[in-house]
Amino acid sequence: MLQRIVNKRTPLVITDGLAKRIADYTAFLNSANVTALPVKGSLKTVLNLTREQIKVYSDKLLATFGIKFDAPSKVEFYLFGDNTFVVENEVV
């Protein structure tokens, strides 16, 4: 299934843990549309990424939809259908 995504050139972000598990598939991992997200064993590490670091991943994923979204960590963007989205601020 992942190979079909890569073949279609659809942007794909995988965790660094998955990248290590599939390290034998270097052609897959070296595809321009595949990016590994450094979670270092805990998804909570994503919360510590800087705005600039987050932008790399959000730009890649949202480009497919023709959308740009620039926000700091703990601000989430949910896309529902073609014309509906929700922005949620988790900052406390």
mmCIF file as gemmi writes it, N, C-alpha and C atoms, coordinates in Angstrom:
data_model
loop_
_atom_site.group_PDB
_atom_site.id
_atom_site.type_symbol
_atom_site.label_atom_id
_atom_site.label_alt_id
_atom_site.label_comp_id
_atom_site.label_asym_id
_atom_site.label_entity_id
_atom_site.label_seq_id
_atom_site.pdbx_PDB_ins_code
_atom_site.Cartn_x
_atom_site.Cartn_y
_atom_site.Cartn_z
_atom_site.occupancy
_atom_site.B_iso_or_equiv
_atom_site.pdbx_formal_charge
_atom_site.auth_seq_id
_atom_site.auth_asym_id
_atom_site.pdbx_PDB_model_num
ATOM 1 N N . MET Axp A 1 ? 0.819 -1.193 0 1 0 ? 1 A 1
ATOM 2 C CA . MET Axp A 1 ? 0 0 0 1 0 ? 1 A 1
ATOM 3 C C . MET Axp A 1 ? 0.87 1.267 0 1 0 ? 1 A 1
ATOM 4 N N . LEU Axp A 2 ? 1.881 1.31 0.84 1 0 ? 2 A 1
ATOM 5 C CA . LEU Axp A 2 ? 2.76 2.475 0.865 1 0 ? 2 A 1
ATOM 6 C C . LEU Axp A 2 ? 3.456 2.661 -0.478 1 0 ? 2 A 1
ATOM 7 N N . GLN Axp A 3 ? 3.812 1.558 -1.107 1 0 ? 3 A 1
ATOM 8 C CA . GLN Axp A 3 ? 4.49 1.66 -2.398 1 0 ? 3 A 1
ATOM 9 C C . GLN Axp A 3 ? 3.584 2.312 -3.439 1 0 ? 3 A 1
ATOM 10 N N . ARG Axp A 4 ? 2.282 2.044 -3.386 1 0 ? 4 A 1
ATOM 11 C CA . ARG Axp A 4 ? 1.355 2.694 -4.319 1 0 ? 4 A 1
ATOM 12 C C . ARG Axp A 4 ? 1.344 4.198 -4.109 1 0 ? 4 A 1
ATOM 13 N N . ILE Axp A 5 ? 1.393 4.63 -2.847 1 0 ? 5 A 1
ATOM 14 C CA . ILE Axp A 5 ? 1.422 6.065 -2.538 1 0 ? 5 A 1
ATOM 15 C C . ILE Axp A 5 ? 2.683 6.69 -3.114 1 0 ? 5 A 1
ATOM 16 N N . VAL Axp A 6 ? 3.795 6.016 -2.925 1 0 ? 6 A 1
ATOM 17 C CA . VAL Axp A 6 ? 5.07 6.516 -3.44 1 0 ? 6 A 1
ATOM 18 C C . VAL Axp A 6 ? 5.028 6.571 -4.969 1 0 ? 6 A 1
ATOM 19 N N . ASN Axp A 7 ? 4.509 5.546 -5.59 1 0 ? 7 A 1
ATOM 20 C CA . ASN Axp A 7 ? 4.444 5.499 -7.052 1 0 ? 7 A 1
ATOM 21 C C . ASN Axp A 7 ? 3.562 6.607 -7.618 1 0 ? 7 A 1
ATOM 22 N N . LYS Axp A 8 ? 2.525 6.998 -6.877 1 0 ? 8 A 1
ATOM 23 C CA . LYS Axp A 8 ? 1.633 8.072 -7.318 1 0 ? 8 A 1
ATOM 24 C C . LYS Axp A 8 ? 2.235 9.449 -7.081 1 0 ? 8 A 1
ATOM 25 N N . ARG Axp A 9 ? 3.364 9.488 -6.372 1 0 ? 9 A 1
ATOM 26 C CA . ARG Axp A 9 ? 4.039 10.744 -6.014 1 0 ? 9 A 1
ATOM 27 C C . ARG Axp A 9 ? 3.225 11.562 -5.005 1 0 ? 9 A 1
ATOM 28 N N . THR Axp A 10 ? 2.366 10.895 -4.253 1 0 ? 10 A 1
ATOM 29 C CA . THR Axp A 10 ? 1.6 11.554 -3.194 1 0 ? 10 A 1
ATOM 30 C C . THR Axp A 10 ? 2.542 11.817 -2.026 1 0 ? 10 A 1
ATOM 31 N N . PRO Axp A 11 ? 2.511 13.012 -1.434 1 0 ? 11 A 1
ATOM 32 C CA . PRO Axp A 11 ? 3.365 13.282 -0.279 1 0 ? 11 A 1
ATOM 33 C C . PRO Axp A 11 ? 3.061 12.307 0.865 1 0 ? 11 A 1
ATOM 34 N N . LEU Axp A 12 ? 4.102 11.795 1.47 1 0 ? 12 A 1
ATOM 35 C CA . LEU Axp A 12 ? 3.966 10.812 2.54 1 0 ? 12 A 1
ATOM 36 C C . LEU Axp A 12 ? 4.946 11.148 3.656 1 0 ? 12 A 1
ATOM 37 N N . VAL Axp A 13 ? 4.436 11.289 4.867 1 0 ? 13 A 1
ATOM 38 C CA . VAL Axp A 13 ? 5.281 11.501 6.037 1 0 ? 13 A 1
ATOM 39 C C . VAL Axp A 13 ? 5.153 10.262 6.909 1 0 ? 13 A 1
ATOM 40 N N . ILE Axp A 14 ? 6.292 9.643 7.213 1 0 ? 14 A 1
ATOM 41 C CA . ILE Axp A 14 ? 6.314 8.46 8.069 1 0 ? 14 A 1
ATOM 42 C C . ILE Axp A 14 ? 7.177 8.775 9.294 1 0 ? 14 A 1
ATOM 43 N N . THR Axp A 15 ? 7.008 8.011 10.339 1 0 ? 15 A 1
ATOM 44 C CA . THR Axp A 15 ? 7.833 8.227 11.525 1 0 ? 15 A 1
ATOM 45 C C . THR Axp A 15 ? 9.232 7.68 11.294 1 0 ? 15 A 1
ATOM 46 N N . ASP Axp A 16 ? 10.177 8.193 12.06 1 0 ? 16 A 1
ATOM 47 C CA . ASP Axp A 16 ? 11.54 7.696 11.953 1 0 ? 16 A 1
ATOM 48 C C . ASP Axp A 16 ? 11.615 6.227 12.346 1 0 ? 16 A 1
ATOM 49 N N . GLY Axp A 17 ? 10.733 5.785 13.239 1 0 ? 17 A 1
ATOM 50 C CA . GLY Axp A 17 ? 10.692 4.37 13.631 1 0 ? 17 A 1
ATOM 51 C C . GLY Axp A 17 ? 10.303 3.474 12.47 1 0 ? 17 A 1
ATOM 52 N N . LEU Axp A 18 ? 9.304 3.876 11.704 1 0 ? 18 A 1
ATOM 53 C CA . LEU Axp A 18 ? 8.915 3.099 10.529 1 0 ? 18 A 1
ATOM 54 C C . LEU Axp A 18 ? 10.038 3.12 9.498 1 0 ? 18 A 1
ATOM 55 N N . ALA Axp A 19 ? 10.675 4.266 9.349 1 0 ? 19 A 1
ATOM 56 C CA . ALA Axp A 19 ? 11.79 4.362 8.392 1 0 ? 19 A 1
ATOM 57 C C . ALA Axp A 19 ? 12.89 3.364 8.749 1 0 ? 19 A 1
ATOM 58 N N . LYS Axp A 20 ? 13.178 3.199 10.037 1 0 ? 20 A 1
ATOM 59 C CA . LYS Axp A 20 ? 14.201 2.231 10.462 1 0 ? 20 A 1
ATOM 60 C C . LYS Axp A 20 ? 13.76 0.802 10.153 1 0 ? 20 A 1
ATOM 61 N N . ARG Axp A 21 ? 12.469 0.526 10.348 1 0 ? 21 A 1
ATOM 62 C CA . ARG Axp A 21 ? 11.957 -0.83 10.098 1 0 ? 21 A 1
ATOM 63 C C . ARG Axp A 21 ? 12 -1.205 8.622 1 0 ? 21 A 1
ATOM 64 N N . ILE Axp A 22 ? 11.879 -0.235 7.766 1 0 ? 22 A 1
ATOM 65 C CA . ILE Axp A 22 ? 11.875 -0.528 6.333 1 0 ? 22 A 1
ATOM 66 C C . ILE Axp A 22 ? 13.164 -0.044 5.668 1 0 ? 22 A 1
ATOM 67 N N . ALA Axp A 23 ? 14.231 0.032 6.445 1 0 ? 23 A 1
ATOM 68 C CA . ALA Axp A 23 ? 15.517 0.547 5.951 1 0 ? 23 A 1
ATOM 69 C C . ALA Axp A 23 ? 16.029 -0.224 4.738 1 0 ? 23 A 1
ATOM 70 N N . ASP Axp A 24 ? 15.632 -1.466 4.58 1 0 ? 24 A 1
ATOM 71 C CA . ASP Axp A 24 ? 16.082 -2.26 3.43 1 0 ? 24 A 1
ATOM 72 C C . ASP Axp A 24 ? 15.474 -1.761 2.122 1 0 ? 24 A 1
ATOM 73 N N . TYR Axp A 25 ? 14.437 -0.941 2.217 1 0 ? 25 A 1
ATOM 74 C CA . TYR Axp A 25 ? 13.771 -0.431 1.03 1 0 ? 25 A 1
ATOM 75 C C . TYR Axp A 25 ? 14.256 0.984 0.735 1 0 ? 25 A 1
ATOM 76 N N . THR Axp A 26 ? 15.551 1.12 0.453 1 0 ? 26 A 1
ATOM 77 C CA . THR Axp A 26 ? 16.15 2.444 0.278 1 0 ? 26 A 1
ATOM 78 C C . THR Axp A 26 ? 15.543 3.212 -0.884 1 0 ? 26 A 1
ATOM 79 N N . ALA Axp A 27 ? 15.136 2.524 -1.933 1 0 ? 27 A 1
ATOM 80 C CA . ALA Axp A 27 ? 14.515 3.22 -3.066 1 0 ? 27 A 1
ATOM 81 C C . ALA Axp A 27 ? 13.228 3.899 -2.607 1 0 ? 27 A 1
ATOM 82 N N . PHE Axp A 28 ? 12.5 3.232 -1.758 1 0 ? 28 A 1
ATOM 83 C CA . PHE Axp A 28 ? 11.265 3.782 -1.19 1 0 ? 28 A 1
ATOM 84 C C . PHE Axp A 28 ? 11.58 5.009 -0.334 1 0 ? 28 A 1
ATOM 85 N N . LEU Axp A 29 ? 12.535 4.861 0.562 1 0 ? 29 A 1
ATOM 86 C CA . LEU Axp A 29 ? 12.873 5.937 1.498 1 0 ? 29 A 1
ATOM 87 C C . LEU Axp A 29 ? 13.532 7.125 0.812 1 0 ? 29 A 1
ATOM 88 N N . ASN Axp A 30 ? 14.17 6.895 -0.327 1 0 ? 30 A 1
ATOM 89 C CA . ASN Axp A 30 ? 14.837 7.974 -1.049 1 0 ? 30 A 1
ATOM 90 C C . ASN Axp A 30 ? 13.924 8.68 -2.044 1 0 ? 30 A 1
ATOM 91 N N . SER Axp A 31 ? 12.673 8.278 -2.095 1 0 ? 31 A 1
ATOM 92 C CA . SER Axp A 31 ? 11.723 8.944 -2.99 1 0 ? 31 A 1
ATOM 93 C C . SER Axp A 31 ? 11.508 10.374 -2.528 1 0 ? 31 A 1
ATOM 94 N N . ALA Axp A 32 ? 11.41 11.283 -3.477 1 0 ? 32 A 1
ATOM 95 C CA . ALA Axp A 32 ? 11.27 12.711 -3.155 1 0 ? 32 A 1
ATOM 96 C C . ALA Axp A 32 ? 10.008 13.015 -2.362 1 0 ? 32 A 1
ATOM 97 N N . ASN Axp A 33 ? 8.992 12.181 -2.478 1 0 ? 33 A 1
ATOM 98 C CA . ASN Axp A 33 ? 7.735 12.463 -1.788 1 0 ? 33 A 1
ATOM 99 C C . ASN Axp A 33 ? 7.648 11.825 -0.4 1 0 ? 33 A 1
ATOM 100 N N . VAL Axp A 34 ? 8.694 11.128 0.049 1 0 ? 34 A 1
ATOM 101 C CA . VAL Axp A 34 ? 8.692 10.491 1.37 1 0 ? 34 A 1
ATOM 102 C C . VAL Axp A 34 ? 9.583 11.283 2.324 1 0 ? 34 A 1
ATOM 103 N N . THR Axp A 35 ? 9.019 11.62 3.484 1 0 ? 35 A 1
ATOM 104 C CA . THR Axp A 35 ? 9.752 12.342 4.518 1 0 ? 35 A 1
ATOM 105 C C . THR Axp A 35 ? 9.574 11.618 5.842 1 0 ? 35 A 1
ATOM 106 N N . ALA Axp A 36 ? 10.649 11.463 6.599 1 0 ? 36 A 1
ATOM 107 C CA . ALA Axp A 36 ? 10.575 10.825 7.915 1 0 ? 36 A 1
ATOM 108 C C . ALA Axp A 36 ? 10.463 11.892 8.996 1 0 ? 36 A 1
ATOM 109 N N . LEU Axp A 37 ? 9.481 11.729 9.859 1 0 ? 37 A 1
ATOM 110 C CA . LEU Axp A 37 ? 9.245 12.641 10.983 1 0 ? 37 A 1
ATOM 111 C C . LEU Axp A 37 ? 9.993 12.121 12.201 1 0 ? 37 A 1
ATOM 112 N N . PRO Axp A 38 ? 10.895 12.925 12.779 1 0 ? 38 A 1
ATOM 113 C CA . PRO Axp A 38 ? 11.702 12.449 13.905 1 0 ? 38 A 1
ATOM 114 C C . PRO Axp A 38 ? 10.926 12.453 15.227 1 0 ? 38 A 1
ATOM 115 N N . VAL Axp A 39 ? 10.335 11.314 15.58 1 0 ? 39 A 1
ATOM 116 C CA . VAL Axp A 39 ? 9.598 11.242 16.852 1 0 ? 39 A 1
ATOM 117 C C . VAL Axp A 39 ? 10.424 10.592 17.955 1 0 ? 39 A 1
ATOM 118 N N . LYS Axp A 40 ? 11.505 9.943 17.579 1 0 ? 40 A 1
ATOM 119 C CA . LYS Axp A 40 ? 12.46 9.357 18.532 1 0 ? 40 A 1
ATOM 120 C C . LYS Axp A 40 ? 11.779 8.486 19.591 1 0 ? 40 A 1
ATOM 121 N N . GLY Axp A 41 ? 10.812 7.685 19.164 1 0 ? 41 A 1
ATOM 122 C CA . GLY Axp A 41 ? 10.16 6.753 20.074 1 0 ? 41 A 1
ATOM 123 C C . GLY Axp A 41 ? 8.959 7.3 20.821 1 0 ? 41 A 1
ATOM 124 N N . SER Axp A 42 ? 8.686 8.583 20.718 1 0 ? 42 A 1
ATOM 125 C CA . SER Axp A 42 ? 7.546 9.178 21.422 1 0 ? 42 A 1
ATOM 126 C C . SER Axp A 42 ? 6.936 10.284 20.57 1 0 ? 42 A 1
ATOM 127 N N . LEU Axp A 43 ? 5.668 10.136 20.245 1 0 ? 43 A 1
ATOM 128 C CA . LEU Axp A 43 ? 4.999 11.161 19.44 1 0 ? 43 A 1
ATOM 129 C C . LEU Axp A 43 ? 4.983 12.519 20.134 1 0 ? 43 A 1
ATOM 130 N N . LYS Axp A 44 ? 5.156 12.548 21.443 1 0 ? 44 A 1
ATOM 131 C CA . LYS Axp A 44 ? 5.173 13.821 22.169 1 0 ? 44 A 1
ATOM 132 C C . LYS Axp A 44 ? 6.338 14.713 21.751 1 0 ? 44 A 1
ATOM 133 N N . THR Axp A 45 ? 7.381 14.127 21.163 1 0 ? 45 A 1
ATOM 134 C CA . THR Axp A 45 ? 8.515 14.948 20.724 1 0 ? 45 A 1
ATOM 135 C C . THR Axp A 45 ? 8.104 15.913 19.621 1 0 ? 45 A 1
ATOM 136 N N . VAL Axp A 46 ? 7.049 15.581 18.882 1 0 ? 46 A 1
ATOM 137 C CA . VAL Axp A 46 ? 6.558 16.472 17.832 1 0 ? 46 A 1
ATOM 138 C C . VAL Axp A 46 ? 6.124 17.808 18.439 1 0 ? 46 A 1
ATOM 139 N N . LEU Axp A 47 ? 5.641 17.782 19.68 1 0 ? 47 A 1
ATOM 140 C CA . LEU Axp A 47 ? 5.192 19.005 20.35 1 0 ? 47 A 1
ATOM 141 C C . LEU Axp A 47 ? 6.34 19.973 20.605 1 0 ? 47 A 1
ATOM 142 N N . ASN Axp A 48 ? 7.562 19.474 20.562 1 0 ? 48 A 1
ATOM 143 C CA . ASN Axp A 48 ? 8.735 20.317 20.802 1 0 ? 48 A 1
ATOM 144 C C . ASN Axp A 48 ? 9.374 20.847 19.525 1 0 ? 48 A 1
ATOM 145 N N . LEU Axp A 49 ? 8.808 20.489 18.374 1 0 ? 49 A 1
ATOM 146 C CA . LEU Axp A 49 ? 9.353 21 17.12 1 0 ? 49 A 1
ATOM 147 C C . LEU Axp A 49 ? 9.081 22.496 17.006 1 0 ? 49 A 1
ATOM 148 N N . THR Axp A 50 ? 9.99 23.193 16.377 1 0 ? 50 A 1
ATOM 149 C CA . THR Axp A 50 ? 9.795 24.632 16.168 1 0 ? 50 A 1
ATOM 150 C C . THR Axp A 50 ? 8.786 24.858 15.05 1 0 ? 50 A 1
ATOM 151 N N . ARG Axp A 51 ? 8.31 26.057 14.965 1 0 ? 51 A 1
ATOM 152 C CA . ARG Axp A 51 ? 7.371 26.424 13.9 1 0 ? 51 A 1
ATOM 153 C C . ARG Axp A 51 ? 7.968 26.134 12.527 1 0 ? 51 A 1
ATOM 154 N N . GLU Axp A 52 ? 9.243 26.439 12.353 1 0 ? 52 A 1
ATOM 155 C CA . GLU Axp A 52 ? 9.913 26.223 11.073 1 0 ? 52 A 1
ATOM 156 C C . GLU Axp A 52 ? 10.016 24.727 10.75 1 0 ? 52 A 1
ATOM 157 N N . GLN Axp A 53 ? 10.291 23.916 11.765 1 0 ? 53 A 1
ATOM 158 C CA . GLN Axp A 53 ? 10.372 22.477 11.553 1 0 ? 53 A 1
ATOM 159 C C . GLN Axp A 53 ? 9.004 21.898 11.191 1 0 ? 53 A 1
ATOM 160 N N . ILE Axp A 54 ? 7.97 22.341 11.861 1 0 ? 54 A 1
ATOM 161 C CA . ILE Axp A 54 ? 6.608 21.877 11.587 1 0 ? 54 A 1
ATOM 162 C C . ILE Axp A 54 ? 6.194 22.248 10.173 1 0 ? 54 A 1
ATOM 163 N N . LYS Axp A 55 ? 6.564 23.44 9.75 1 0 ? 55 A 1
ATOM 164 C CA . LYS Axp A 55 ? 6.172 23.943 8.433 1 0 ? 55 A 1
ATOM 165 C C . LYS Axp A 55 ? 6.655 23.032 7.302 1 0 ? 55 A 1
ATOM 166 N N . VAL Axp A 56 ? 7.806 22.43 7.46 1 0 ? 56 A 1
ATOM 167 C CA . VAL Axp A 56 ? 8.333 21.517 6.442 1 0 ? 56 A 1
ATOM 168 C C . VAL Axp A 56 ? 7.336 20.382 6.187 1 0 ? 56 A 1
ATOM 169 N N . TYR Axp A 57 ? 6.803 19.823 7.259 1 0 ? 57 A 1
ATOM 170 C CA . TYR Axp A 57 ? 5.875 18.689 7.131 1 0 ? 57 A 1
ATOM 171 C C . TYR Axp A 57 ? 4.488 19.142 6.692 1 0 ? 57 A 1
ATOM 172 N N . SER Axp A 58 ? 3.99 20.21 7.268 1 0 ? 58 A 1
ATOM 173 C CA . SER Axp A 58 ? 2.647 20.662 6.896 1 0 ? 58 A 1
ATOM 174 C C . SER Axp A 58 ? 2.618 21.149 5.445 1 0 ? 58 A 1
ATOM 175 N N . ASP Axp A 59 ? 3.655 21.843 5.007 1 0 ? 59 A 1
ATOM 176 C CA . ASP Axp A 59 ? 3.705 22.289 3.607 1 0 ? 59 A 1
ATOM 177 C C . ASP Axp A 59 ? 3.656 21.093 2.658 1 0 ? 59 A 1
ATOM 178 N N . LYS Axp A 60 ? 4.417 20.075 2.994 1 0 ? 60 A 1
ATOM 179 C CA . LYS Axp A 60 ? 4.479 18.889 2.14 1 0 ? 60 A 1
ATOM 180 C C . LYS Axp A 60 ? 3.118 18.188 2.064 1 0 ? 60 A 1
ATOM 181 N N . LEU Axp A 61 ? 2.476 18.009 3.214 1 0 ? 61 A 1
ATOM 182 C CA . LEU Axp A 61 ? 1.211 17.281 3.243 1 0 ? 61 A 1
ATOM 183 C C . LEU Axp A 61 ? 0.045 18.084 2.674 1 0 ? 61 A 1
ATOM 184 N N . LEU Axp A 62 ? 0.013 19.366 2.936 1 0 ? 62 A 1
ATOM 185 C CA . LEU Axp A 62 ? -1.131 20.181 2.508 1 0 ? 62 A 1
ATOM 186 C C . LEU Axp A 62 ? -1.027 20.652 1.054 1 0 ? 62 A 1
ATOM 187 N N . ALA Axp A 63 ? 0.157 20.563 0.464 1 0 ? 63 A 1
ATOM 188 C CA . ALA Axp A 63 ? 0.326 20.993 -0.934 1 0 ? 63 A 1
ATOM 189 C C . ALA Axp A 63 ? -0.614 20.235 -1.866 1 0 ? 63 A 1
ATOM 190 N N . THR Axp A 64 ? -0.869 18.985 -1.562 1 0 ? 64 A 1
ATOM 191 C CA . THR Axp A 64 ? -1.785 18.17 -2.368 1 0 ? 64 A 1
ATOM 192 C C . THR Axp A 64 ? -3.159 18.812 -2.472 1 0 ? 64 A 1
ATOM 193 N N . PHE Axp A 65 ? -3.559 19.518 -1.417 1 0 ? 65 A 1
ATOM 194 C CA . PHE Axp A 65 ? -4.88 20.141 -1.372 1 0 ? 65 A 1
ATOM 195 C C . PHE Axp A 65 ? -4.847 21.61 -1.781 1 0 ? 65 A 1
ATOM 196 N N . GLY Axp A 66 ? -3.66 22.118 -2.118 1 0 ? 66 A 1
ATOM 197 C CA . GLY Axp A 66 ? -3.54 23.52 -2.48 1 0 ? 66 A 1
ATOM 198 C C . GLY Axp A 66 ? -3.737 24.442 -1.29 1 0 ? 66 A 1
ATOM 199 N N . ILE Axp A 67 ? -3.358 23.968 -0.102 1 0 ? 67 A 1
ATOM 200 C CA . ILE Axp A 67 ? -3.557 24.718 1.139 1 0 ? 67 A 1
ATOM 201 C C . ILE Axp A 67 ? -2.212 25.001 1.784 1 0 ? 67 A 1
ATOM 202 N N . LYS Axp A 68 ? -2.081 26.19 2.345 1 0 ? 68 A 1
ATOM 203 C CA . LYS Axp A 68 ? -0.912 26.532 3.161 1 0 ? 68 A 1
ATOM 204 C C . LYS Axp A 68 ? -1.409 26.837 4.575 1 0 ? 68 A 1
ATOM 205 N N . PHE Axp A 69 ? -0.673 26.36 5.568 1 0 ? 69 A 1
ATOM 206 C CA . PHE Axp A 69 ? -1.04 26.584 6.964 1 0 ? 69 A 1
ATOM 207 C C . PHE Axp A 69 ? 0.252 26.719 7.756 1 0 ? 69 A 1
ATOM 208 N N . ASP Axp A 70 ? 0.408 27.837 8.417 1 0 ? 70 A 1
ATOM 209 C CA . ASP Axp A 70 ? 1.627 28.106 9.18 1 0 ? 70 A 1
ATOM 210 C C . ASP Axp A 70 ? 1.222 28.44 10.602 1 0 ? 70 A 1
ATOM 211 N N . ALA Axp A 71 ? 1.581 27.564 11.532 1 0 ? 71 A 1
ATOM 212 C CA . ALA Axp A 71 ? 1.208 27.764 12.932 1 0 ? 71 A 1
ATOM 213 C C . ALA Axp A 71 ? 2.239 27.079 13.822 1 0 ? 71 A 1
ATOM 214 N N . PRO Axp A 72 ? 2.319 27.515 15.064 1 0 ? 72 A 1
ATOM 215 C CA . PRO Axp A 72 ? 3.256 26.871 15.988 1 0 ? 72 A 1
ATOM 216 C C . PRO Axp A 72 ? 2.749 25.502 16.433 1 0 ? 72 A 1
ATOM 217 N N . SER Axp A 73 ? 3.588 24.809 17.168 1 0 ? 73 A 1
ATOM 218 C CA . SER Axp A 73 ? 3.213 23.53 17.753 1 0 ? 73 A 1
ATOM 219 C C . SER Axp A 73 ? 1.96 23.7 18.601 1 0 ? 73 A 1
ATOM 220 N N . LYS Axp A 74 ? 1.163 22.658 18.663 1 0 ? 74 A 1
ATOM 221 C CA . LYS Axp A 74 ? -0.078 22.6 19.447 1 0 ? 74 A 1
ATOM 222 C C . LYS Axp A 74 ? -1.234 23.369 18.824 1 0 ? 74 A 1
ATOM 223 N N . VAL Axp A 75 ? -1.069 23.814 17.58 1 0 ? 75 A 1
ATOM 224 C CA . VAL Axp A 75 ? -2.182 24.376 16.814 1 0 ? 75 A 1
ATOM 225 C C . VAL Axp A 75 ? -2.442 23.389 15.688 1 0 ? 75 A 1
ATOM 226 N N . GLU Axp A 76 ? -3.672 22.863 15.664 1 0 ? 76 A 1
ATOM 227 C CA . GLU Axp A 76 ? -3.982 21.784 14.734 1 0 ? 76 A 1
ATOM 228 C C . GLU Axp A 76 ? -4.933 22.231 13.638 1 0 ? 76 A 1
ATOM 229 N N . PHE Axp A 77 ? -4.802 21.596 12.5 1 0 ? 77 A 1
ATOM 230 C CA . PHE Axp A 77 ? -5.619 21.896 11.328 1 0 ? 77 A 1
ATOM 231 C C . PHE Axp A 77 ? -6.297 20.599 10.901 1 0 ? 77 A 1
ATOM 232 N N . TYR Axp A 78 ? -7.631 20.62 10.85 1 0 ? 78 A 1
ATOM 233 C CA . TYR Axp A 78 ? -8.402 19.459 10.417 1 0 ? 78 A 1
ATOM 234 C C . TYR Axp A 78 ? -9.181 19.835 9.171 1 0 ? 78 A 1
ATOM 235 N N . LEU Axp A 79 ? -9.016 19.062 8.12 1 0 ? 79 A 1
ATOM 236 C CA . LEU Axp A 79 ? -9.711 19.309 6.863 1 0 ? 79 A 1
ATOM 237 C C . LEU Axp A 79 ? -10.862 18.321 6.742 1 0 ? 79 A 1
ATOM 238 N N . PHE Axp A 80 ? -12.071 18.853 6.522 1 0 ? 80 A 1
ATOM 239 C CA . PHE Axp A 80 ? -13.266 18.034 6.35 1 0 ? 80 A 1
ATOM 240 C C . PHE Axp A 80 ? -13.882 18.362 4.998 1 0 ? 80 A 1
ATOM 241 N N . GLY Axp A 81 ? -13.781 17.454 4.061 1 0 ? 81 A 1
ATOM 242 C CA . GLY Axp A 81 ? -14.352 17.689 2.743 1 0 ? 81 A 1
ATOM 243 C C . GLY Axp A 81 ? -13.593 18.753 1.979 1 0 ? 81 A 1
ATOM 244 N N . ASP Axp A 82 ? -14.281 19.364 1.008 1 0 ? 82 A 1
ATOM 245 C CA . ASP Axp A 82 ? -13.632 20.328 0.131 1 0 ? 82 A 1
ATOM 246 C C . ASP Axp A 82 ? -13.573 21.741 0.69 1 0 ? 82 A 1
ATOM 247 N N . ASN Axp A 83 ? -14.546 22.131 1.483 1 0 ? 83 A 1
ATOM 248 C CA . ASN Axp A 83 ? -14.635 23.535 1.883 1 0 ? 83 A 1
ATOM 249 C C . ASN Axp A 83 ? -14.79 23.754 3.379 1 0 ? 83 A 1
ATOM 250 N N . THR Axp A 84 ? -14.473 22.77 4.175 1 0 ? 84 A 1
ATOM 251 C CA . THR Axp A 84 ? -14.644 22.912 5.615 1 0 ? 84 A 1
ATOM 252 C C . THR Axp A 84 ? -13.363 22.512 6.333 1 0 ? 84 A 1
ATOM 253 N N . PHE Axp A 85 ? -12.955 23.337 7.271 1 0 ? 85 A 1
ATOM 254 C CA . PHE Axp A 85 ? -11.797 22.997 8.081 1 0 ? 85 A 1
ATOM 255 C C . PHE Axp A 85 ? -11.988 23.555 9.488 1 0 ? 85 A 1
ATOM 256 N N . VAL Axp A 86 ? -11.231 22.997 10.413 1 0 ? 86 A 1
ATOM 257 C CA . VAL Axp A 86 ? -11.25 23.443 11.799 1 0 ? 86 A 1
ATOM 258 C C . VAL Axp A 86 ? -9.799 23.686 12.215 1 0 ? 86 A 1
ATOM 259 N N . VAL Axp A 87 ? -9.575 24.791 12.905 1 0 ? 87 A 1
ATOM 260 C CA . VAL Axp A 87 ? -8.274 25.082 13.5 1 0 ? 87 A 1
ATOM 261 C C . VAL Axp A 87 ? -8.475 25.041 15.007 1 0 ? 87 A 1
ATOM 262 N N . GLU Axp A 88 ? -7.661 24.241 15.679 1 0 ? 88 A 1
ATOM 263 C CA . GLU Axp A 88 ? -7.79 24.084 17.119 1 0 ? 88 A 1
ATOM 264 C C . GLU Axp A 88 ? -6.483 24.464 17.787 1 0 ? 88 A 1
ATOM 265 N N . ASN Axp A 89 ? -6.56 25.28 18.827 1 0 ? 89 A 1
ATOM 266 C CA . ASN Axp A 89 ? -5.389 25.718 19.571 1 0 ? 89 A 1
ATOM 267 C C . ASN Axp A 89 ? -5.336 24.945 20.872 1 0 ? 89 A 1
ATOM 268 N N . GLU Axp A 90 ? -4.309 24.106 21.02 1 0 ? 90 A 1
ATOM 269 C CA . GLU Axp A 90 ? -4.15 23.275 22.211 1 0 ? 90 A 1
ATOM 270 C C . GLU Axp A 90 ? -3.275 23.954 23.272 1 0 ? 90 A 1
ATOM 271 N N . VAL Axp A 91 ? -2.83 25.157 23.008 1 0 ? 91 A 1
ATOM 272 C CA . VAL Axp A 91 ? -1.947 25.834 23.95 1 0 ? 91 A 1
ATOM 273 C C . VAL Axp A 91 ? -2.742 26.206 25.186 1 0 ? 91 A 1
ATOM 274 N N . VAL Axp A 92 ? -2.199 25.809 26.334 1 0 ? 92 A 1
ATOM 275 C CA . VAL Axp A 92 ? -2.877 26.082 27.605 1 0 ? 92 A 1
ATOM 276 C C . VAL Axp A 92 ? -2.067 27.065 28.416 1 0 ? 92 A 1
